[in-house]
């Protein structure tokens, strides 16, 4: 059983733009530098199967504009 961990600092070099939804404009002034921390678990089933689960948390280093939680659960089969 594997337990992958991640710790990243990311930076967006492009300027954020403006998004229009249903005629209403929204400024996407997300923080340009943020960190993300993640943990995960992987378990093998036989020679070709694998179950996995992971979760990540991200937060802007320059304010409250970018934060969230991301999760993933799945099964991989290789042949």
N, C-alpha and C positions, 0 to 999 in steps of 0.2 A: 504494500500500500504506500503510495507516494503522497507527499504533502507539499506542493509547490507554493512558494511565497513570492510576492512581488513588492517592490518599493521603487517608485519612479518619480522623477521630477520632470515635467513636460513644459515646453514653451511654444506658443503659437507665434510664428514670425509674420503671418499675414494679418492685416487689419480686419477686425470684424465688420461685417456689413449690416445692411438693414433687410429685414424680412417682412413681406407683406402677406397677411392671411386674411382673406375675405375683404380686401380693401382697407384693412387696418394695418398701418406700419408699426413694426416693433424694432427697436434698436437692439442688436445682439451684442451688447457691451460686456462680453464675458471676460473674466480675468485672463490675461495672456500667459501667466505662469501658474501652474498648479501642481499638486502632488497627488499621487494615488497609492494606496496600500491595499494589498490583496492577499487572500489565503485560499487554499484549495485542497482537495482530497481526490486521489485517484486510486481505484481498486481494480485489479485484473480479474477477469473471469475466463478461465481456460487459456488457450494459446492466442486467441484472436479477439476476445471481448474485453471491454474496459468501461467502467462507470466512472463519471467524474462530476465534481461540484466545485464551484468557485464563487467567491464574492470579492468585490472591490469597492473601496470608498475613495472618493476624490473631493478635493477642496482647493479653492483658489488661494494662492499665497498673497494676493494683493487685495483681499476683501471677500465679501460674501456672494459674489456674482456666480461663481461656478462651484457647485457641490452636488453630490449625488451618490447613490449606491447602485451597484450593478451586480447581478447574479446570473449564474448559468449552471444548469444541470443537464446531463446527457449521457448517452451510451455510444461508444465507438466500436465498430467491428471492422477488422482488417482481414483481407483475404489475399 
